[in-house]
Amino acid sequence: MNFSIKQVGNEFDEKIQATIDGKTKPVGALGQLEDTARTIARVQYSSSVPVQPALNINKPSLFIFAGDHGVAAQGVSIAPSEVTSQMVANFASGGAAINVFCQQLGWQLSVVDAGTLSPSASYNNVIDQRLGNITEPLNSSPAMSLAQVDLGFEKAARLIEQTAKSGSTLVAFGEMGIGNTTSASAIMAAIMGIPASECVGRGTGVSDEIVKRKQHVIEQALALHHGELTHAKSILACLGGFEIVQITAAMLAAAEQNMLVIVDGFICTAAAMLAVQINENVKDYMIFAHCSGEQGHQKMLDYLNVKPLLNLGLRLGEGTGAALALPIIQAAAAFYNDMASFAQAEVTDVTSAKID
């Protein structure tokens, strides 16, 4: 399927910058909050006629997509694949870090079974968008078929369309899938054209021996699929995971719906890189939440030429970094909307004064 994503224009840039600079503060004094407000305003102004002056962060929605990876059987993680479904159960019962943060910060949290070993039908608060039980080992065959990729795109797009209709203006994604840092590292290597050794990190905290095994598995996968890694959907079919497929599509669908997209850590940034390959306009809608503790993540962010809001050494996944960024995003909208201008506060605007 194709995504019709409006390019965020610059026709309101002067008005937006004047609003930011006119607040009772020195120019640029709010740092990345100003950059964030500018991103929000550009997205929301370009999608509204007539222009609405107030930035709107409404019903922030966070989706965790879970999927199992056949490559986990290659010994690339400290945990067996069964842990994916066990964590889905933990999400469903409210016991994970992401549940705690969403409860604290006001996110509407949804859990999506994109394809796990143990179907989550027994949990009425888990959304069934299964593409299978587990992907194939990416170093011996394609992880999935192109038909499964297309189906994942359709399912994710429908989910985001429903979310937009509910009034949500901002969406974030998390993931759960034993072995998915191997998949994301392979995607990173394929897109950036760099060695596996520069992409592979410790994931859940693996040993040096397992890191070397992950590198070897990725090198095998890249060699096996070399002729097929020519476009994003093919990369997903060869190297991806059911959850990464749906996150990629959900990002594109959210931008199509003029929603802000909050990008979490290493795995979600791999999905973002694929989304940008499919439609580069999606990047205009993205706010990058944090730089994770996974060693390749900073390289990804540099490749995309973006600056994250937080750097807390997180490497948990689940969307935890994206969740924690929400108060900063809300603060950016709040100062833009509610902070007095020099004229309103009757404060002398020294920022425009000339120095003799």
C-alpha positions as CSV (number, residue, x, y, z in Angstrom):
1,M,0.0,0.0,0.0
2,N,1.0,3.6,-0.6
3,F,1.0,6.4,2.0
4,S,0.1,9.9,0.9
5,I,2.1,12.0,3.3
6,K,1.9,15.8,2.9
7,Q,5.3,17.5,2.9
8,V,5.4,19.9,5.9
9,G,5.8,23.3,4.2
10,N,7.7,26.4,5.4
11,E,4.9,28.9,4.7
12,F,4.3,29.4,8.4
13,D,8.0,29.3,9.5
14,E,8.2,33.1,9.9
15,K,5.1,33.3,12.0
16,I,6.1,30.3,14.2
17,Q,9.6,31.7,14.8
18,A,8.2,35.2,15.6
19,T,5.9,33.6,18.2
20,I,8.8,31.7,19.8
21,D,11.2,34.7,19.8
22,G,8.5,37.0,21.1
23,K,8.1,35.2,24.4
24,T,9.6,36.8,27.5
25,K,13.0,35.2,27.3
26,P,16.3,35.6,25.5
27,V,16.3,34.3,21.9
28,G,17.0,30.6,21.9
29,A,17.0,30.4,25.7
30,L,14.7,27.3,25.8
31,G,17.0,25.3,23.6
32,Q,15.5,22.0,22.3
33,L,12.1,23.0,23.7
34,E,12.0,25.7,21.0
35,D,13.0,23.1,18.3
36,T,10.3,20.8,19.5
37,A,7.7,23.5,19.6
38,R,8.7,24.5,16.0
39,T,8.3,20.8,14.9
40,I,4.8,20.6,16.4
41,A,3.7,23.9,15.0
42,R,5.0,23.2,11.5
43,V,3.0,19.9,11.4
44,Q,-0.2,21.2,13.0
45,Y,-0.2,24.6,11.1
46,S,0.3,22.9,7.8
47,S,-2.6,20.6,8.3
48,S,-5.1,23.3,9.5
49,V,-7.1,25.8,7.6
50,P,-7.5,28.4,8.9
51,V,-4.3,28.4,11.0
52,Q,-5.0,27.4,14.6
53,P,-2.5,29.3,16.8
54,A,-2.6,26.8,19.8
55,L,-0.6,23.7,19.6
56,N,-2.6,20.6,20.5
57,I,-1.2,17.5,22.3
58,N,-4.4,15.5,22.6
59,K,-4.9,11.8,23.7
60,P,-1.2,10.8,23.4
61,S,-1.3,7.1,22.3
62,L,1.4,4.5,22.7
63,F,1.4,1.1,21.1
64,I,3.6,-1.8,22.0
65,F,4.0,-4.2,19.1
66,A,5.2,-7.7,20.1
67,G,6.7,-10.3,17.7
68,D,8.9,-13.4,17.9
69,H,12.1,-13.9,15.9
70,G,13.3,-17.2,14.6
71,V,16.9,-15.9,14.8
72,A,16.6,-16.1,18.6
73,A,17.2,-19.9,18.3
74,Q,20.7,-19.0,17.1
75,G,21.7,-18.0,20.6
76,V,21.8,-14.2,20.1
77,S,20.0,-13.4,23.3
78,I,20.1,-14.3,27.0
79,A,16.4,-15.1,26.9
80,P,14.4,-17.7,25.0
81,S,11.6,-16.7,22.7
82,E,9.0,-17.7,25.2
83,V,9.8,-14.5,27.2
84,T,8.1,-12.4,24.5
85,S,4.7,-13.9,25.2
86,Q,5.4,-13.8,28.9
87,M,6.1,-10.1,28.7
88,V,2.9,-9.5,26.6
89,A,1.1,-11.0,29.6
90,N,2.9,-8.7,31.9
91,F,1.9,-5.7,29.7
92,A,-1.7,-6.9,29.7
93,S,-1.7,-7.1,33.5
94,G,-0.1,-3.7,34.0
95,G,3.2,-4.9,35.5
96,A,5.9,-3.6,33.1
97,A,7.9,-0.4,33.2
98,I,6.0,0.9,30.2
99,N,2.7,0.4,32.1
100,V,4.1,2.4,35.1
101,F,5.3,5.3,33.0
102,C,2.1,5.5,30.9
103,Q,0.0,5.5,34.0
104,Q,2.2,8.2,35.5
105,L,2.4,10.4,32.5
106,G,-1.0,10.1,30.8
107,W,-0.4,7.9,27.8
108,Q,-3.2,5.8,26.4
109,L,-1.4,2.4,26.2
110,S,-2.3,-0.4,23.8
111,V,-0.6,-3.8,23.3
112,V,-0.5,-5.4,19.9
113,D,0.3,-9.1,19.2
114,A,2.0,-8.8,15.8
115,G,3.0,-12.5,15.8
116,T,4.2,-14.3,18.9
117,L,4.7,-18.0,19.8
118,S,1.8,-18.0,22.2
119,P,-1.3,-16.2,20.8
120,S,-2.7,-13.6,23.2
121,A,-6.4,-14.4,22.6
122,S,-7.0,-14.9,26.3
123,Y,-6.2,-11.3,27.0
124,N,-9.1,-9.0,26.0
125,N,-6.9,-5.9,26.2
126,V,-4.3,-7.2,23.6
127,I,-5.0,-6.4,20.0
128,D,-4.7,-9.3,17.6
129,Q,-2.7,-8.3,14.5
130,R,-0.8,-11.5,14.1
131,L,1.2,-12.2,10.9
132,G,2.3,-15.6,12.1
133,N,3.8,-17.3,15.2
134,I,7.4,-16.5,14.7
135,T,9.7,-15.3,11.8
136,E,12.1,-17.6,10.0
137,P,15.8,-17.4,11.0
138,L,17.1,-14.4,8.9
139,N,20.5,-16.0,8.4
140,S,19.1,-19.0,6.6
141,S,16.0,-17.7,4.8
142,P,13.9,-14.6,4.5
143,A,12.3,-13.7,7.8
144,M,8.9,-13.6,6.2
145,S,7.2,-13.2,2.8
146,L,6.4,-9.9,1.1
147,A,2.7,-10.9,1.4
148,Q,3.2,-10.9,5.2
149,V,4.8,-7.5,5.0
150,D,1.9,-6.1,3.0
151,L,-0.6,-7.6,5.4
152,G,1.3,-6.0,8.4
153,F,1.2,-2.6,6.6
154,E,-2.6,-2.9,6.1
155,K,-3.3,-3.9,9.7
156,A,-1.1,-1.2,11.2
157,A,-2.6,1.5,8.9
158,R,-6.1,0.6,9.9
159,L,-5.2,0.8,13.6
160,I,-3.6,4.2,13.3
161,E,-6.6,5.5,11.2
162,Q,-8.9,4.5,14.1
163,T,-6.6,6.2,16.6
164,A,-6.6,9.4,14.6
165,K,-10.4,9.4,14.4
166,S,-10.5,9.1,18.2
167,G,-8.9,12.6,18.4
168,S,-5.3,11.6,19.1
169,T,-2.7,14.0,17.7
170,L,0.4,12.2,18.9
171,V,1.5,8.6,18.8
172,A,4.5,6.6,19.9
173,F,5.6,3.0,19.5
174,G,7.3,0.4,21.6
175,E,8.3,-3.1,20.9
176,M,8.8,-6.5,22.5
177,G,10.5,-9.4,20.8
178,I,13.4,-11.6,21.9
179,G,16.0,-11.4,19.1
180,N,14.8,-8.1,17.7
181,T,18.1,-6.2,18.3
182,T,19.7,-8.6,15.9
183,S,17.0,-7.9,13.3
184,A,17.3,-4.1,13.9
185,S,21.1,-4.3,13.7
186,A,20.9,-6.2,10.4
187,I,18.4,-3.5,9.0
188,M,20.8,-0.8,10.1
189,A,23.8,-2.5,8.4
190,A,21.7,-3.0,5.2
191,I,20.5,0.6,5.0
192,M,23.7,2.3,6.1
193,G,26.1,0.0,4.3
194,I,28.4,-0.5,7.3
195,P,29.8,-3.7,8.9
196,A,27.8,-5.7,11.4
197,S,30.4,-4.9,14.0
198,E,29.4,-1.3,14.0
199,C,25.8,-2.1,14.5
200,V,25.7,-4.9,17.1
201,G,25.3,-4.0,20.8
202,R,24.6,-6.0,23.9
203,G,20.8,-5.8,23.6
204,T,19.5,-7.2,26.9
205,G,23.0,-7.4,28.4
206,V,24.6,-10.3,26.6
207,S,28.2,-11.5,26.9
208,D,31.1,-10.8,24.5
209,E,30.7,-14.3,23.1
210,I,27.0,-13.6,22.2
211,V,27.9,-10.2,20.7
212,K,30.3,-12.0,18.4
213,R,27.6,-14.6,17.6
214,K,25.2,-11.8,16.7
215,Q,27.7,-10.2,14.4
216,H,28.3,-13.6,12.7
217,V,24.6,-14.2,12.2
218,I,24.1,-10.7,10.7
219,E,27.0,-11.2,8.4
220,Q,25.5,-14.4,7.2
221,A,22.1,-12.8,6.7
222,L,23.6,-9.8,4.8
223,A,25.5,-12.2,2.5
224,L,22.5,-14.5,2.0
225,H,20.1,-11.7,1.0
226,H,22.6,-9.3,-0.6
227,G,20.8,-9.1,-3.9
228,E,17.4,-8.5,-2.3
229,L,18.2,-5.6,0.0
230,T,17.2,-3.0,-2.5
231,H,14.1,-1.4,-1.0
232,A,12.5,-1.1,2.4
233,K,9.8,-3.8,2.0
234,S,12.3,-6.3,0.8
235,I,14.6,-5.5,3.7
236,L,11.7,-6.1,6.0
237,A,10.9,-9.4,4.4
238,C,14.5,-10.6,4.5
239,L,15.7,-9.2,7.9
240,G,12.7,-7.8,9.8
241,G,10.3,-8.8,12.5
242,F,6.5,-8.8,12.6
243,E,6.6,-6.0,15.1
244,I,9.1,-4.0,13.1
245,V,7.0,-4.3,10.0
246,Q,3.9,-2.9,11.8
247,I,5.8,-0.1,13.5
248,T,7.2,1.0,10.2
249,A,3.8,1.1,8.6
250,A,2.3,2.8,11.7
251,M,4.8,5.6,11.5
252,L,3.9,6.2,7.9
253,A,0.2,6.0,8.6
254,A,0.4,8.4,11.5
255,A,2.2,11.0,9.3
256,E,-0.5,10.5,6.7
257,Q,-3.1,11.4,9.4
258,N,-1.0,14.5,10.3
259,M,-0.1,13.1,13.7
260,L,3.2,13.6,15.5
261,V,5.3,10.5,15.7
262,I,7.5,10.0,18.7
263,V,10.4,7.7,17.9
264,D,11.7,5.5,20.7
265,G,15.1,3.7,20.8
266,F,17.2,1.3,18.7
267,I,14.5,-1.0,17.2
268,C,12.0,1.8,16.6
269,T,14.7,4.0,14.9
270,A,15.4,1.1,12.6
271,A,11.7,1.2,11.7
272,A,12.0,4.9,11.3
273,M,14.9,4.5,8.8
274,L,12.8,2.2,6.8
275,A,9.8,4.5,6.9
276,V,12.0,7.4,5.6
277,Q,13.1,5.2,2.8
278,I,9.5,4.5,1.8
279,N,8.4,8.2,2.1
280,E,11.0,10.8,3.1
281,N,8.2,13.2,4.1
282,V,7.5,11.1,7.2
283,K,10.6,12.5,8.9
284,D,9.0,15.9,9.2
285,Y,6.5,14.4,11.6
286,M,9.0,12.7,13.8
287,I,10.3,13.7,17.2
288,F,13.2,11.5,18.4
289,A,12.7,10.7,22.1
290,H,16.1,9.6,23.3
291,C,19.5,8.1,22.5
292,S,19.5,4.5,23.9
293,G,22.4,2.6,25.5
294,E,22.6,0.4,22.5
295,Q,25.9,1.1,20.8
296,G,24.6,1.6,17.3
297,H,21.8,4.0,18.1
298,Q,23.8,7.2,18.0
299,K,25.1,6.2,14.6
300,M,21.5,5.8,13.4
301,L,20.6,9.2,14.8
302,D,23.6,10.8,13.1
303,Y,22.6,9.1,9.8
304,L,19.2,10.6,10.1
305,N,20.7,14.0,11.2
306,V,18.4,14.2,14.2
307,K,18.9,15.2,17.9
308,P,17.1,13.3,20.6
309,L,15.4,14.9,23.5
310,L,16.9,12.6,26.2
311,N,20.0,10.6,26.9
312,L,19.4,8.4,29.9
313,G,21.3,5.3,29.0
314,L,18.0,3.3,28.5
315,R,18.1,0.0,26.7
316,L,14.9,-1.6,27.8
317,G,12.7,-1.0,24.8
318,E,8.9,-1.2,25.3
319,G,8.6,2.4,24.3
320,T,10.0,3.6,27.6
321,G,12.1,6.4,26.2
322,A,9.2,7.7,24.1
323,A,6.9,7.6,27.1
324,L,9.4,9.6,29.2
325,A,9.7,12.3,26.5
326,L,6.0,13.3,26.7
327,P,6.3,15.9,29.5
328,I,9.0,17.6,27.5
329,I,6.9,17.7,24.4
330,Q,3.9,19.0,26.5
331,A,6.2,21.7,27.9
332,A,7.2,22.7,24.4
333,A,3.6,23.1,23.4
334,A,2.7,24.9,26.7
335,F,5.3,27.6,26.5
336,Y,4.3,28.2,22.9
337,N,0.7,28.5,23.8
338,D,0.7,30.1,27.2
339,M,3.9,32.0,27.9
340,A,3.4,35.7,27.7
341,S,5.0,37.8,24.9
342,F,7.0,40.9,25.7
343,A,4.0,43.0,24.6
344,Q,1.5,41.1,26.7
345,A,3.7,41.2,29.8
346,E,4.7,44.8,29.2
347,V,8.3,43.8,29.5
348,T,11.0,45.6,27.5
349,D,12.1,43.5,24.6
350,V,15.8,43.7,25.0
351,T,16.4,40.9,22.5
352,S,15.7,43.3,19.6
353,A,17.7,46.1,21.0
354,K,20.8,47.2,19.1
355,I,24.1,47.3,21.0
356,D,26.2,50.4,20.2
